Structures are given as structure tokens and as C-alpha cells.
Amino acid sequence: MAEMMKLKVITPERNFYDGEASMVEFTTTEGDIGIYKDHIPLTAIVAPGVLTIHEPEGKREAALISGFAEILPDGVTILAEVAEWPDEIDYSRAQEAKERAERRLQEKAPNLDVARAELALKRALVRLDMRK
């Protein structure tokens, strides 16, 4: 059995997750990362993506939108702007956000904040990806 480490995921609204995991996977601004116990100390900026938690009972997945991660040899703490379990996501709202962001990017209005529109699209796609 793999060694367990502590995982905490905290959002402004709640303690989203506080438990033990053998591995944690999520997306950073530098790419996808997988963490096991005894990882070297590291801080990372969380990018929109899927948070995969490997528990003794199996894998759990959640939408992780943005934040910061502190990785230490004995555990990981993620301070997230938004973290949602699949059953908490309003998929019709996510679909509308996806369509709105795609429309804005296609129209290319002169005052369009492209980075903001692309981030909105990525957030919507992450949420929609949680529907399986």
C-alpha cells in the first residue's frame, strides 16, 4: 500500500477537503503535477483543471479553478478560489459560460480582454469535463 500524506483544500467558503491521500494530481500554470508523500518542498500556482485525489477507497475528482498550492514532504495544502465536486456543478450554467466565452473570442471586439475570455472558457470546460 502506498504511503499516505495529508491533503487540505481550502476555499473562501469552506474547508473543501481534509483527509489522507496516497497521491494528488492537479494542474498548475507550469503544467500537470502529481504529488506523492515525501515530495520536495514546492509552491505552485493552481490553474483551472481537475483535482484527482487518490484515497484508499479509490479516486475522487473535483473541479479546481485557481489558487495556490504548498507542497511539503508530509502533505499538500491548496488554497483554492473555487473547488467543486461534480454533483455541486450547475452544468447548464457552465454550458452558458462556455458559449458566452466562445462567442466573445470569435467576435474579437476591440475592447475584449482576451486573457479573461480564455480563462472563462477554460473554467467552463473544466466544469463540463466533470460530467461523466
ChimeraX attribute file (.defattr): number of C-alpha atoms within 10 A of each C-alpha:
attribute: neighborCount
match mode: 1-to-1
recipient: residues
	/A:1	5
	/A:2	12
	/A:3	12
	/A:4	19
	/A:5	20
	/A:6	17
	/A:7	21
	/A:8	19
	/A:9	19
	/A:10	19
	/A:11	17
	/A:12	11
	/A:13	9
	/A:14	10
	/A:15	13
	/A:16	17
	/A:17	15
	/A:18	12
	/A:19	12
	/A:20	19
	/A:21	26
	/A:22	20
	/A:23	22
	/A:24	22
	/A:25	17
	/A:26	22
	/A:27	21
	/A:28	18
	/A:29	11
	/A:30	10
	/A:31	10
	/A:32	13
	/A:33	11
	/A:34	12
	/A:35	20
	/A:36	22
	/A:37	20
	/A:38	14
	/A:39	14
	/A:40	12
	/A:41	12
	/A:42	11
	/A:43	14
	/A:44	16
	/A:45	16
	/A:46	23
	/A:47	22
	/A:48	24
	/A:49	25
	/A:50	21
	/A:51	19
	/A:52	19
	/A:53	23
	/A:54	19
	/A:55	16
	/A:56	12
	/A:57	7
	/A:58	8
	/A:59	13
	/A:60	13
	/A:61	16
	/A:62	22
	/A:63	26
	/A:64	26
	/A:65	23
	/A:66	21
	/A:67	19
	/A:68	16
	/A:69	20
	/A:70	15
	/A:71	21
	/A:72	19
	/A:73	15
	/A:74	16
	/A:75	23
	/A:76	26
	/A:77	18
	/A:78	24
	/A:79	21
	/A:80	21
	/A:81	15
	/A:82	18
	/A:83	29
	/A:84	18
	/A:85	15
	/A:86	18
	/A:87	10
	/A:88	11
	/A:89	17
	/A:90	11
	/A:91	17
	/A:92	10
	/A:93	13
	/A:94	19
	/A:95	16
	/A:96	12
	/A:97	19
	/A:98	21
	/A:99	14
	/A:100	16
	/A:101	21
	/A:102	15
	/A:103	12
	/A:104	16
	/A:105	17
	/A:106	9
	/A:107	10
	/A:108	11
	/A:109	10
	/A:110	7
	/A:111	6
	/A:112	12
	/A:113	12
	/A:114	15
	/A:115	10
	/A:116	11
	/A:117	19
	/A:118	16
	/A:119	15
	/A:120	18
	/A:121	21
	/A:122	19
	/A:123	22
	/A:124	24
	/A:125	18
	/A:126	18
	/A:127	27
	/A:128	20
	/A:129	15
	/A:130	18
	/A:131	10
	/A:132	5
